[in-house]
Amino acid sequence: MNYASFTAFYENGNCGWASKKVASVEYLGELNNGDWFKFTIKGGCGINDFSETIHRVIKVIKKDNTYFIDYIIDPTYKRE
């Protein structure tokens, strides 16, 4: 996860994040033919702005010798 290039799927707010970094990664285990991870990303709209924190749970699968993100969950999402 430290080498992933994060896109809008991971960002929040009304701007494209100029700064972002993985703050933590926790392995949750294997389920449904994939490995599940919970990770925390810090970032923000400006250079060296790490004022925003988001959490995501992802499922990673391996095909041949390549890893893919197969599923993304926002554990903080609340349905209105």
HTML snippet that shows the backbone in 3Dmol.js (N, CA, C, O; Angstrom):
<script src="https://3Dmol.org/build/3Dmol-min.js"></script>
<div id="view" style="width:600px;height:400px;position:relative"></div>
<script>
const pdb = `
ATOM      1  N   MET A   1       0.811  -1.198   0.000  1.00  0.00           N
ATOM      2  CA  MET A   1       0.000   0.000   0.000  1.00  0.00           C
ATOM      3  C   MET A   1       0.857   1.265   0.000  1.00  0.00           C
ATOM      4  O   MET A   1       0.420   2.318  -0.463  1.00  0.00           O
ATOM      5  N   ASN A   2       2.055   1.155   0.512  1.00  0.00           N
ATOM      6  CA  ASN A   2       2.915   2.338   0.550  1.00  0.00           C
ATOM      7  C   ASN A   2       3.303   2.822  -0.840  1.00  0.00           C
ATOM      8  O   ASN A   2       3.691   3.979  -1.000  1.00  0.00           O
ATOM      9  N   TYR A   3       3.205   1.954  -1.853  1.00  0.00           N
ATOM     10  CA  TYR A   3       3.612   2.323  -3.202  1.00  0.00           C
ATOM     11  C   TYR A   3       2.437   2.599  -4.128  1.00  0.00           C
ATOM     12  O   TYR A   3       2.636   2.899  -5.305  1.00  0.00           O
ATOM     13  N   ALA A   4       1.214   2.502  -3.613  1.00  0.00           N
ATOM     14  CA  ALA A   4       0.036   2.724  -4.448  1.00  0.00           C
ATOM     15  C   ALA A   4      -0.093   4.203  -4.799  1.00  0.00           C
ATOM     16  O   ALA A   4       0.225   5.076  -3.992  1.00  0.00           O
ATOM     17  N   SER A   5      -0.554   4.462  -5.985  1.00  0.00           N
ATOM     18  CA  SER A   5      -0.838   5.835  -6.410  1.00  0.00           C
ATOM     19  C   SER A   5      -2.317   6.084  -6.180  1.00  0.00           C
ATOM     20  O   SER A   5      -3.156   5.604  -6.942  1.00  0.00           O
ATOM     21  N   PHE A   6      -2.639   6.822  -5.146  1.00  0.00           N
ATOM     22  CA  PHE A   6      -4.027   6.998  -4.753  1.00  0.00           C
ATOM     23  C   PHE A   6      -4.749   7.976  -5.668  1.00  0.00           C
ATOM     24  O   PHE A   6      -4.182   8.964  -6.133  1.00  0.00           O
ATOM     25  N   THR A   7      -6.008   7.672  -5.908  1.00  0.00           N
ATOM     26  CA  THR A   7      -6.826   8.493  -6.784  1.00  0.00           C
ATOM     27  C   THR A   7      -8.040   8.980  -6.025  1.00  0.00           C
ATOM     28  O   THR A   7      -8.098   8.850  -4.803  1.00  0.00           O
ATOM     29  N   ALA A   8      -9.006   9.538  -6.725  1.00  0.00           N
ATOM     30  CA  ALA A   8     -10.196  10.122  -6.106  1.00  0.00           C
ATOM     31  C   ALA A   8     -11.003   9.127  -5.284  1.00  0.00           C
ATOM     32  O   ALA A   8     -11.779   9.543  -4.425  1.00  0.00           O
ATOM     33  N   PHE A   9     -10.847   7.834  -5.516  1.00  0.00           N
ATOM     34  CA  PHE A   9     -11.566   6.844  -4.710  1.00  0.00           C
ATOM     35  C   PHE A   9     -11.215   6.953  -3.233  1.00  0.00           C
ATOM     36  O   PHE A   9     -12.000   6.566  -2.368  1.00  0.00           O
ATOM     37  N   TYR A  10     -10.027   7.482  -2.951  1.00  0.00           N
ATOM     38  CA  TYR A  10      -9.551   7.548  -1.578  1.00  0.00           C
ATOM     39  C   TYR A  10      -9.647   8.942  -0.981  1.00  0.00           C
ATOM     40  O   TYR A  10      -9.499   9.099   0.231  1.00  0.00           O
ATOM     41  N   GLU A  11      -9.887   9.944  -1.791  1.00  0.00           N
ATOM     42  CA  GLU A  11      -9.866  11.315  -1.317  1.00  0.00           C
ATOM     43  C   GLU A  11     -11.269  11.775  -0.945  1.00  0.00           C
ATOM     44  O   GLU A  11     -12.263  11.208  -1.397  1.00  0.00           O
ATOM     45  N   ASN A  12     -11.332  12.806  -0.119  1.00  0.00           N
ATOM     46  CA  ASN A  12     -12.619  13.424   0.188  1.00  0.00           C
ATOM     47  C   ASN A  12     -12.465  14.938   0.151  1.00  0.00           C
ATOM     48  O   ASN A  12     -11.344  15.447   0.105  1.00  0.00           O
ATOM     49  N   GLY A  13     -13.565  15.654   0.172  1.00  0.00           N
ATOM     50  CA  GLY A  13     -13.512  17.110   0.076  1.00  0.00           C
ATOM     51  C   GLY A  13     -13.748  17.573  -1.342  1.00  0.00           C
ATOM     52  O   GLY A  13     -14.108  16.783  -2.215  1.00  0.00           O
ATOM     53  N   ASN A  14     -13.543  18.855  -1.567  1.00  0.00           N
ATOM     54  CA  ASN A  14     -13.837  19.467  -2.865  1.00  0.00           C
ATOM     55  C   ASN A  14     -12.585  19.823  -3.651  1.00  0.00           C
ATOM     56  O   ASN A  14     -12.620  20.712  -4.501  1.00  0.00           O
ATOM     57  N   CYS A  15     -11.496  19.150  -3.380  1.00  0.00           N
ATOM     58  CA  CYS A  15     -10.263  19.465  -4.104  1.00  0.00           C
ATOM     59  C   CYS A  15      -9.525  18.172  -4.421  1.00  0.00           C
ATOM     60  O   CYS A  15      -9.786  17.132  -3.816  1.00  0.00           O
ATOM     61  N   GLY A  16      -8.619  18.244  -5.355  1.00  0.00           N
ATOM     62  CA  GLY A  16      -7.718  17.118  -5.587  1.00  0.00           C
ATOM     63  C   GLY A  16      -6.603  17.211  -4.560  1.00  0.00           C
ATOM     64  O   GLY A  16      -5.986  18.265  -4.406  1.00  0.00           O
ATOM     65  N   TRP A  17      -6.346  16.145  -3.874  1.00  0.00           N
ATOM     66  CA  TRP A  17      -5.341  16.200  -2.816  1.00  0.00           C
ATOM     67  C   TRP A  17      -3.954  16.402  -3.409  1.00  0.00           C
ATOM     68  O   TRP A  17      -3.511  15.623  -4.252  1.00  0.00           O
ATOM     69  N   ALA A  18      -3.275  17.449  -2.964  1.00  0.00           N
ATOM     70  CA  ALA A  18      -1.905  17.709  -3.397  1.00  0.00           C
ATOM     71  C   ALA A  18      -0.921  16.886  -2.574  1.00  0.00           C
ATOM     72  O   ALA A  18       0.164  16.555  -3.054  1.00  0.00           O
ATOM     73  N   SER A  19      -1.290  16.554  -1.338  1.00  0.00           N
ATOM     74  CA  SER A  19      -0.444  15.760  -0.457  1.00  0.00           C
ATOM     75  C   SER A  19      -1.235  14.567   0.041  1.00  0.00           C
ATOM     76  O   SER A  19      -2.420  14.687   0.351  1.00  0.00           O
ATOM     77  N   LYS A  20      -0.584  13.421   0.120  1.00  0.00           N
ATOM     78  CA  LYS A  20      -1.219  12.226   0.679  1.00  0.00           C
ATOM     79  C   LYS A  20      -0.151  11.230   1.084  1.00  0.00           C
ATOM     80  O   LYS A  20       0.892  11.122   0.439  1.00  0.00           O
ATOM     81  N   LYS A  21      -0.422  10.503   2.161  1.00  0.00           N
ATOM     82  CA  LYS A  21       0.501   9.468   2.613  1.00  0.00           C
ATOM     83  C   LYS A  21      -0.285   8.420   3.382  1.00  0.00           C
ATOM     84  O   LYS A  21      -1.313   8.717   3.991  1.00  0.00           O
ATOM     85  N   VAL A  22       0.211   7.195   3.347  1.00  0.00           N
ATOM     86  CA  VAL A  22      -0.388   6.115   4.117  1.00  0.00           C
ATOM     87  C   VAL A  22       0.135   6.244   5.546  1.00  0.00           C
ATOM     88  O   VAL A  22       1.343   6.216   5.783  1.00  0.00           O
ATOM     89  N   ALA A  23      -0.792   6.385   6.492  1.00  0.00           N
ATOM     90  CA  ALA A  23      -0.400   6.548   7.890  1.00  0.00           C
ATOM     91  C   ALA A  23      -0.296   5.203   8.602  1.00  0.00           C
ATOM     92  O   ALA A  23       0.558   5.026   9.471  1.00  0.00           O
ATOM     93  N   SER A  24      -1.167   4.247   8.237  1.00  0.00           N
ATOM     94  CA  SER A  24      -1.095   2.919   8.854  1.00  0.00           C
ATOM     95  C   SER A  24      -1.790   1.893   7.971  1.00  0.00           C
ATOM     96  O   SER A  24      -2.695   2.215   7.202  1.00  0.00           O
ATOM     97  N   VAL A  25      -1.341   0.646   8.103  1.00  0.00           N
ATOM     98  CA  VAL A  25      -1.934  -0.481   7.381  1.00  0.00           C
ATOM     99  C   VAL A  25      -2.094  -1.625   8.374  1.00  0.00           C
ATOM    100  O   VAL A  25      -1.159  -1.971   9.096  1.00  0.00           O
ATOM    101  N   GLU A  26      -3.297  -2.210   8.403  1.00  0.00           N
ATOM    102  CA  GLU A  26      -3.570  -3.339   9.291  1.00  0.00           C
ATOM    103  C   GLU A  26      -4.115  -4.490   8.450  1.00  0.00           C
ATOM    104  O   GLU A  26      -5.108  -4.332   7.740  1.00  0.00           O
ATOM    105  N   TYR A  27      -3.469  -5.634   8.533  1.00  0.00           N
ATOM    106  CA  TYR A  27      -3.936  -6.814   7.815  1.00  0.00           C
ATOM    107  C   TYR A  27      -5.103  -7.423   8.590  1.00  0.00           C
ATOM    108  O   TYR A  27      -4.970  -7.719   9.778  1.00  0.00           O
ATOM    109  N   LEU A  28      -6.249  -7.613   7.924  1.00  0.00           N
ATOM    110  CA  LEU A  28      -7.448  -8.145   8.571  1.00  0.00           C
ATOM    111  C   LEU A  28      -7.627  -9.640   8.359  1.00  0.00           C
ATOM    112  O   LEU A  28      -8.334 -10.287   9.132  1.00  0.00           O
ATOM    113  N   GLY A  29      -7.007 -10.200   7.336  1.00  0.00           N
ATOM    114  CA  GLY A  29      -7.119 -11.625   7.093  1.00  0.00           C
ATOM    115  C   GLY A  29      -7.580 -11.935   5.679  1.00  0.00           C
ATOM    116  O   GLY A  29      -7.781 -11.038   4.860  1.00  0.00           O
ATOM    117  N   GLU A  30      -7.744 -13.235   5.408  1.00  0.00           N
ATOM    118  CA  GLU A  30      -8.158 -13.701   4.089  1.00  0.00           C
ATOM    119  C   GLU A  30      -9.637 -14.069   4.125  1.00  0.00           C
ATOM    120  O   GLU A  30     -10.095 -14.728   5.058  1.00  0.00           O
ATOM    121  N   LEU A  31     -10.382 -13.642   3.107  1.00  0.00           N
ATOM    122  CA  LEU A  31     -11.798 -13.958   2.988  1.00  0.00           C
ATOM    123  C   LEU A  31     -12.200 -13.818   1.531  1.00  0.00           C
ATOM    124  O   LEU A  31     -11.788 -12.868   0.866  1.00  0.00           O
ATOM    125  N   ASN A  32     -12.990 -14.738   1.031  1.00  0.00           N
ATOM    126  CA  ASN A  32     -13.495 -14.691  -0.346  1.00  0.00           C
ATOM    127  C   ASN A  32     -12.381 -14.546  -1.377  1.00  0.00           C
ATOM    128  O   ASN A  32     -12.450 -13.699  -2.268  1.00  0.00           O
ATOM    129  N   ASN A  33     -11.357 -15.380  -1.244  1.00  0.00           N
ATOM    130  CA  ASN A  33     -10.254 -15.424  -2.208  1.00  0.00           C
ATOM    131  C   ASN A  33      -9.469 -14.122  -2.318  1.00  0.00           C
ATOM    132  O   ASN A  33      -8.985 -13.780  -3.397  1.00  0.00           O
ATOM    133  N   GLY A  34      -9.341 -13.405  -1.231  1.00  0.00           N
ATOM    134  CA  GLY A  34      -8.554 -12.183  -1.230  1.00  0.00           C
ATOM    135  C   GLY A  34      -8.069 -11.846   0.164  1.00  0.00           C
ATOM    136  O   GLY A  34      -8.580 -12.367   1.155  1.00  0.00           O
ATOM    137  N   ASP A  35      -7.088 -10.979   0.232  1.00  0.00           N
ATOM    138  CA  ASP A  35      -6.566 -10.485   1.501  1.00  0.00           C
ATOM    139  C   ASP A  35      -7.162  -9.112   1.782  1.00  0.00           C
ATOM    140  O   ASP A  35      -7.205  -8.255   0.899  1.00  0.00           O
ATOM    141  N   TRP A  36      -7.621  -8.906   3.011  1.00  0.00           N
ATOM    142  CA  TRP A  36      -8.292  -7.674   3.405  1.00  0.00           C
ATOM    143  C   TRP A  36      -7.382  -6.844   4.303  1.00  0.00           C
ATOM    144  O   TRP A  36      -6.723  -7.363   5.203  1.00  0.00           O
ATOM    145  N   PHE A  37      -7.366  -5.533   4.030  1.00  0.00           N
ATOM    146  CA  PHE A  37      -6.545  -4.595   4.779  1.00  0.00           C
ATOM    147  C   PHE A  37      -7.379  -3.381   5.181  1.00  0.00           C
ATOM    148  O   PHE A  37      -8.253  -2.942   4.432  1.00  0.00           O
ATOM    149  N   LYS A  38      -7.105  -2.849   6.353  1.00  0.00           N
ATOM    150  CA  LYS A  38      -7.674  -1.557   6.765  1.00  0.00           C
ATOM    151  C   LYS A  38      -6.509  -0.582   6.791  1.00  0.00           C
ATOM    152  O   LYS A  38      -5.483  -0.845   7.419  1.00  0.00           O
ATOM    153  N   PHE A  39      -6.669   0.539   6.108  1.00  0.00           N
ATOM    154  CA  PHE A  39      -5.588   1.500   6.134  1.00  0.00           C
ATOM    155  C   PHE A  39      -6.096   2.910   6.331  1.00  0.00           C
ATOM    156  O   PHE A  39      -7.253   3.227   6.056  1.00  0.00           O
ATOM    157  N   THR A  40      -5.199   3.745   6.813  1.00  0.00           N
ATOM    158  CA  THR A  40      -5.481   5.150   7.103  1.00  0.00           C
ATOM    159  C   THR A  40      -4.617   5.998   6.188  1.00  0.00           C
ATOM    160  O   THR A  40      -3.414   5.772   6.062  1.00  0.00           O
ATOM    161  N   ILE A  41      -5.249   6.979   5.549  1.00  0.00           N
ATOM    162  CA  ILE A  41      -4.545   7.903   4.666  1.00  0.00           C
ATOM    163  C   ILE A  41      -4.697   9.306   5.232  1.00  0.00           C
ATOM    164  O   ILE A  41      -5.792   9.710   5.626  1.00  0.00           O
ATOM    165  N   LYS A  42      -3.611  10.036   5.271  1.00  0.00           N
ATOM    166  CA  LYS A  42      -3.641  11.441   5.667  1.00  0.00           C
ATOM    167  C   LYS A  42      -3.288  12.261   4.443  1.00  0.00           C
ATOM    168  O   LYS A  42      -2.426  11.877   3.652  1.00  0.00           O
ATOM    169  N   GLY A  43      -3.964  13.402   4.288  1.00  0.00           N
ATOM    170  CA  GLY A  43      -3.690  14.259   3.146  1.00  0.00           C
ATOM    171  C   GLY A  43      -4.500  15.526   3.206  1.00  0.00           C
ATOM    172  O   GLY A  43      -5.205  15.794   4.179  1.00  0.00           O
ATOM    173  N   GLY A  44      -4.384  16.307   2.141  1.00  0.00           N
ATOM    174  CA  GLY A  44      -5.116  17.556   2.071  1.00  0.00           C
ATOM    175  C   GLY A  44      -4.901  18.264   0.755  1.00  0.00           C
ATOM    176  O   GLY A  44      -4.204  17.763  -0.128  1.00  0.00           O
ATOM    177  N   CYS A  45      -5.502  19.431   0.628  1.00  0.00           N
ATOM    178  CA  CYS A  45      -5.518  20.178  -0.633  1.00  0.00           C
ATOM    179  C   CYS A  45      -4.196  20.857  -0.966  1.00  0.00           C
ATOM    180  O   CYS A  45      -3.895  21.077  -2.139  1.00  0.00           O
ATOM    181  N   GLY A  46      -3.412  21.187   0.039  1.00  0.00           N
ATOM    182  CA  GLY A  46      -2.173  21.921  -0.201  1.00  0.00           C
ATOM    183  C   GLY A  46      -0.943  21.043  -0.085  1.00  0.00           C
ATOM    184  O   GLY A  46      -1.010  19.898   0.362  1.00  0.00           O
ATOM    185  N   ILE A  47       0.185  21.608  -0.499  1.00  0.00           N
ATOM    186  CA  ILE A  47       1.467  20.928  -0.360  1.00  0.00           C
ATOM    187  C   ILE A  47       1.781  20.791   1.130  1.00  0.00           C
ATOM    188  O   ILE A  47       1.653  21.754   1.886  1.00  0.00           O
ATOM    189  N   ASN A  48       2.188  19.606   1.544  1.00  0.00           N
ATOM    190  CA  ASN A  48       2.470  19.292   2.949  1.00  0.00           C
ATOM    191  C   ASN A  48       1.271  19.521   3.864  1.00  0.00           C
ATOM    192  O   ASN A  48       1.437  19.825   5.045  1.00  0.00           O
ATOM    193  N   ASP A  49       0.074  19.376   3.325  1.00  0.00           N
ATOM    194  CA  ASP A  49      -1.164  19.496   4.107  1.00  0.00           C
ATOM    195  C   ASP A  49      -1.661  18.078   4.398  1.00  0.00           C
ATOM    196  O   ASP A  49      -2.098  17.365   3.495  1.00  0.00           O
ATOM    197  N   PHE A  50      -1.589  17.684   5.660  1.00  0.00           N
ATOM    198  CA  PHE A  50      -2.044  16.365   6.076  1.00  0.00           C
ATOM    199  C   PHE A  50      -3.140  16.501   7.128  1.00  0.00           C
ATOM    200  O   PHE A  50      -3.180  15.744   8.098  1.00  0.00           O
ATOM    201  N   SER A  51      -4.026  17.469   6.926  1.00  0.00           N
ATOM    202  CA  SER A  51      -5.060  17.789   7.907  1.00  0.00           C
ATOM    203  C   SER A  51      -6.284  16.878   7.822  1.00  0.00           C
ATOM    204  O   SER A  51      -7.079  16.831   8.760  1.00  0.00           O
ATOM    205  N   GLU A  52      -6.447  16.162   6.727  1.00  0.00           N
ATOM    206  CA  GLU A  52      -7.583  15.265   6.563  1.00  0.00           C
ATOM    207  C   GLU A  52      -7.143  13.819   6.809  1.00  0.00           C
ATOM    208  O   GLU A  52      -6.033  13.433   6.441  1.00  0.00           O
ATOM    209  N   THR A  53      -8.007  13.032   7.425  1.00  0.00           N
ATOM    210  CA  THR A  53      -7.730  11.623   7.667  1.00  0.00           C
ATOM    211  C   THR A  53      -8.911  10.801   7.171  1.00  0.00           C
ATOM    212  O   THR A  53     -10.061  11.085   7.507  1.00  0.00           O
ATOM    213  N   ILE A  54      -8.621   9.785   6.372  1.00  0.00           N
ATOM    214  CA  ILE A  54      -9.673   8.883   5.917  1.00  0.00           C
ATOM    215  C   ILE A  54      -9.245   7.441   6.178  1.00  0.00           C
ATOM    216  O   ILE A  54      -8.056   7.133   6.254  1.00  0.00           O
ATOM    217  N   HIS A  55     -10.232   6.575   6.312  1.00  0.00           N
ATOM    218  CA  HIS A  55     -10.000   5.153   6.541  1.00  0.00           C
ATOM    219  C   HIS A  55     -10.674   4.376   5.416  1.00  0.00           C
ATOM    220  O   HIS A  55     -11.776   4.724   4.992  1.00  0.00           O
ATOM    221  N   ARG A  56     -10.025   3.340   4.941  1.00  0.00           N
ATOM    222  CA  ARG A  56     -10.592   2.483   3.922  1.00  0.00           C
ATOM    223  C   ARG A  56     -10.269   1.034   4.254  1.00  0.00           C
ATOM    224  O   ARG A  56      -9.228   0.735   4.839  1.00  0.00           O
ATOM    225  N   VAL A  57     -11.173   0.140   3.872  1.00  0.00           N
ATOM    226  CA  VAL A  57     -10.940  -1.294   3.943  1.00  0.00           C
ATOM    227  C   VAL A  57     -10.941  -1.784   2.503  1.00  0.00           C
ATOM    228  O   VAL A  57     -11.871  -1.501   1.747  1.00  0.00           O
ATOM    229  N   ILE A  58      -9.906  -2.517   2.123  1.00  0.00           N
ATOM    230  CA  ILE A  58      -9.801  -2.971   0.738  1.00  0.00           C
ATOM    231  C   ILE A  58      -9.547  -4.474   0.686  1.00  0.00           C
ATOM    232  O   ILE A  58      -8.998  -5.074   1.610  1.00  0.00           O
ATOM    233  N   LYS A  59      -9.967  -5.048  -0.426  1.00  0.00           N
ATOM    234  CA  LYS A  59      -9.676  -6.452  -0.719  1.00  0.00           C
ATOM    235  C   LYS A  59      -8.653  -6.476  -1.849  1.00  0.00           C
ATOM    236  O   LYS A  59      -8.858  -5.861  -2.895  1.00  0.00           O
ATOM    237  N   VAL A  60      -7.556  -7.188  -1.633  1.00  0.00           N
ATOM    238  CA  VAL A  60      -6.492  -7.301  -2.629  1.00  0.00           C
ATOM    239  C   VAL A  60      -6.458  -8.739  -3.131  1.00  0.00           C
ATOM    240  O   VAL A  60      -6.460  -9.686  -2.345  1.00  0.00           O
ATOM    241  N   ILE A  61      -6.428  -8.887  -4.452  1.00  0.00           N
ATOM    242  CA  ILE A  61      -6.320 -10.219  -5.059  1.00  0.00           C
ATOM    243  C   ILE A  61      -5.049 -10.274  -5.891  1.00  0.00           C
ATOM    244  O   ILE A  61      -4.527  -9.247  -6.324  1.00  0.00           O
ATOM    245  N   LYS A  62      -4.561 -11.487  -6.105  1.00  0.00           N
ATOM    246  CA  LYS A  62      -3.375 -11.685  -6.923  1.00  0.00           C
ATOM    247  C   LYS A  62      -3.752 -12.479  -8.159  1.00  0.00           C
ATOM    248  O   LYS A  62      -4.345 -13.554  -8.066  1.00  0.00           O
ATOM    249  N   LYS A  63      -3.402 -11.936  -9.324  1.00  0.00           N
ATOM    250  CA  LYS A  63      -3.570 -12.636 -10.594  1.00  0.00           C
ATOM    251  C   LYS A  63      -2.208 -12.685 -11.259  1.00  0.00           C
ATOM    252  O   LYS A  63      -1.577 -11.656 -11.498  1.00  0.00           O
ATOM    253  N   ASP A  64      -1.768 -13.894 -11.552  1.00  0.00           N
ATOM    254  CA  ASP A  64      -0.409 -14.117 -12.057  1.00  0.00           C
ATOM    255  C   ASP A  64       0.565 -13.549 -11.021  1.00  0.00           C
ATOM    256  O   ASP A  64       0.555 -13.999  -9.875  1.00  0.00           O
ATOM    257  N   ASN A  65       1.385 -12.600 -11.378  1.00  0.00           N
ATOM    258  CA  ASN A  65       2.321 -11.994 -10.429  1.00  0.00           C
ATOM    259  C   ASN A  65       1.986 -10.538 -10.155  1.00  0.00           C
ATOM    260  O   ASN A  65       2.867  -9.751  -9.807  1.00  0.00           O
ATOM    261  N   THR A  66       0.720 -10.175 -10.308  1.00  0.00           N
ATOM    262  CA  THR A  66       0.284  -8.801 -10.121  1.00  0.00           C
ATOM    263  C   THR A  66      -0.825  -8.738  -9.078  1.00  0.00           C
ATOM    264  O   THR A  66      -1.688  -9.615  -9.031  1.00  0.00           O
ATOM    265  N   TYR A  67      -0.802  -7.716  -8.253  1.00  0.00           N
ATOM    266  CA  TYR A  67      -1.832  -7.513  -7.232  1.00  0.00           C
ATOM    267  C   TYR A  67      -2.814  -6.453  -7.693  1.00  0.00           C
ATOM    268  O   TYR A  67      -2.424  -5.452  -8.294  1.00  0.00           O
ATOM    269  N   PHE A  68      -4.109  -6.679  -7.404  1.00  0.00           N
ATOM    270  CA  PHE A  68      -5.169  -5.758  -7.787  1.00  0.00           C
ATOM    271  C   PHE A  68      -6.055  -5.465  -6.583  1.00  0.00           C
ATOM    272  O   PHE A  68      -6.272  -6.329  -5.734  1.00  0.00           O
ATOM    273  N   ILE A  69      -6.562  -4.243  -6.517  1.00  0.00           N
ATOM    274  CA  ILE A  69      -7.581  -3.914  -5.525  1.00  0.00           C
ATOM    275  C   ILE A  69      -8.912  -4.346  -6.112  1.00  0.00           C
ATOM    276  O   ILE A  69      -9.323  -3.857  -7.165  1.00  0.00           O
ATOM    277  N   ASP A  70      -9.581  -5.257  -5.435  1.00  0.00           N
ATOM    278  CA  ASP A  70     -10.815  -5.848  -5.947  1.00  0.00           C
ATOM    279  C   ASP A  70     -12.059  -5.231  -5.318  1.00  0.00           C
ATOM    280  O   ASP A  70     -13.143  -5.294  -5.899  1.00  0.00           O
ATOM    281  N   TYR A  71     -11.913  -4.634  -4.137  1.00  0.00           N
ATOM    282  CA  TYR A  71     -13.081  -4.092  -3.452  1.00  0.00           C
ATOM    283  C   TYR A  71     -12.626  -3.007  -2.486  1.00  0.00           C
ATOM    284  O   TYR A  71     -11.576  -3.136  -1.856  1.00  0.00           O
ATOM    285  N   ILE A  72     -13.411  -1.936  -2.366  1.00  0.00           N
ATOM    286  CA  ILE A  72     -13.096  -0.826  -1.465  1.00  0.00           C
ATOM    287  C   ILE A  72     -14.317  -0.534  -0.612  1.00  0.00           C
ATOM    288  O   ILE A  72     -15.431  -0.427  -1.124  1.00  0.00           O
ATOM    289  N   ILE A  73     -14.104  -0.405   0.691  1.00  0.00           N
ATOM    290  CA  ILE A  73     -15.179  -0.071   1.619  1.00  0.00           C
ATOM    291  C   ILE A  73     -14.782   1.158   2.427  1.00  0.00           C
ATOM    292  O   ILE A  73     -13.649   1.262   2.898  1.00  0.00           O
ATOM    293  N   ASP A  74     -15.714   2.080   2.582  1.00  0.00           N
ATOM    294  CA  ASP A  74     -15.515   3.206   3.488  1.00  0.00           C
ATOM    295  C   ASP A  74     -16.209   2.845   4.799  1.00  0.00           C
ATOM    296  O   ASP A  74     -17.436   2.910   4.876  1.00  0.00           O
ATOM    297  N   PRO A  75     -15.455   2.465   5.831  1.00  0.00           N
ATOM    298  CA  PRO A  75     -16.089   2.016   7.079  1.00  0.00           C
ATOM    299  C   PRO A  75     -16.794   3.133   7.843  1.00  0.00           C
ATOM    300  O   PRO A  75     -17.519   2.864   8.801  1.00  0.00           O
ATOM    301  N   THR A  76     -16.587   4.381   7.430  1.00  0.00           N
ATOM    302  CA  THR A  76     -17.216   5.506   8.127  1.00  0.00           C
ATOM    303  C   THR A  76     -18.505   5.968   7.449  1.00  0.00           C
ATOM    304  O   THR A  76     -19.187   6.859   7.957  1.00  0.00           O
ATOM    305  N   TYR A  77     -18.846   5.362   6.296  1.00  0.00           N
ATOM    306  CA  TYR A  77     -20.038   5.775   5.553  1.00  0.00           C
ATOM    307  C   TYR A  77     -21.305   5.507   6.347  1.00  0.00           C
ATOM    308  O   TYR A  77     -21.495   4.413   6.879  1.00  0.00           O
ATOM    309  N   LYS A  78     -22.161   6.500   6.423  1.00  0.00           N
ATOM    310  CA  LYS A  78     -23.456   6.343   7.094  1.00  0.00           C
ATOM    311  C   LYS A  78     -24.553   6.711   6.099  1.00  0.00           C
ATOM    312  O   LYS A  78     -24.566   7.811   5.547  1.00  0.00           O
ATOM    313  N   ARG A  79     -25.442   5.802   5.887  1.00  0.00           N
ATOM    314  CA  ARG A  79     -26.558   6.015   4.961  1.00  0.00           C
ATOM    315  C   ARG A  79     -27.567   6.980   5.564  1.00  0.00           C
ATOM    316  O   ARG A  79     -27.954   6.839   6.724  1.00  0.00           O
ATOM    317  N   GLU A  80     -27.985   7.942   4.789  1.00  0.00           N
ATOM    318  CA  GLU A  80     -28.939   8.941   5.286  1.00  0.00           C
ATOM    319  C   GLU A  80     -30.366   8.528   5.056  1.00  0.00           C
ATOM    320  O   GLU A  80     -31.286   9.261   5.418  1.00  0.00           O
TER     321      GLU A  80
END
`;
const viewer = $3Dmol.createViewer("view");
viewer.addModel(pdb, "pdb");
viewer.setStyle({}, {cartoon: {color: "spectrum"}});
viewer.zoomTo();
viewer.render();
</script>
